[in-house]
Amino acid sequence: MIFAMLQQWLKRRRQTRQRWQADARVLVEQDEVGAYYEAQRRAARARTLDQAGEFLHWAKVAAEVARISPHAEMDLATAQAIVDSETRHGTDIRD
């Protein structure tokens, strides 16, 4: 029983990892230079909308983009500006 539960957990974990890796590849294919910023934008939007699972997913996508793309821009000030913008827009949406 414990072995079956462990297998199920590993299967879900593998599927989750494959999802964020696939999303990272899609973003890189669409716009390699801006892929990291797009993942950060989606993470900030999910966080603003209280979607914890989606926030974690897109944060992992951003990390995966950083890992696989040598051409992705990753300026901290730009990423912070994106988060600030999404937070403002998300607050407007929720009001």
N, C-alpha and C positions, 0 to 999 in steps of 0.2 A: 504494500500500500504506500509506504513512504517512497519507495523507488518510483512508483507510478506518478506520485505527486511531484517528485523531483524532475522527472522526465517532462511533465506538463509545464513546469516552471521554466525549464531550459528551453522548451519549444517556444513559449511566449516571449522569453527574453531574446531568442534568436530572431523571431519575427519583428520585434520592436527594433532591434539593431538594424535589420535589413531595411526597415521602413525609413529610418533616419539616414542611412547610407544612400538609399535610392533617392530620397528627396535632396540630399546634398549634391548628388551627381546631376540631377535635373537642374538645380539652380546654377551649377557650374556650367552646364551645357548652354543654358539660356543666356547667362551673362557672367562670365568667369570673374571679371574684375569686381562686379557689384554683388556677387553671390553671398558673401559674408554679411554685407549690410542688409540684404533682403531677408536672410535668415534671422538677423537681429530684429528687423522690423516686425516680422511675424511673431517672434518670441515676445516682443514688447506688447504687441496687440493682444496676444493671448493672455498675457499677465494682466493687462488692463481690464480684460473681460472676465477675469477670475477663472480662466481655463488652465488650471495647474498642469494637467497632463499635456496639453498642447504647448504650454510654455516650456516645459522640460524637453519635449520633442524638438522644438525649434532651436532651443539652446544647444542641444546635441548636434543638430544639423549644422549650426554655425561652427561648432568645434570640428565637425567632420570636414566642412568646407576648408577651414584653416589647415587641416591635416593633408587634404588631397590636392589643394590648388596652390601652386607657387605664385600665381598671378593675382590672386584675390587681394583686394585692398583691405586692410584691417587697422584703420586709424581709430584710436580710442576716442578722440574728440568727436569724430564723425559718428561713431556708433552711439555715443552718449547723446548727440543731437537727434539721432533717429529715435532713440528711446524717449527722449523728452517730447518730441513731436507726436509720437504715437500715444504717449500718456495723455497729452493735452487733447488729442482727437478722441481717445477712448473715454475720457471724462465727459466730453461733449455728447458722445453717443449715449452714455449711461444716464445722463441727467434728464 
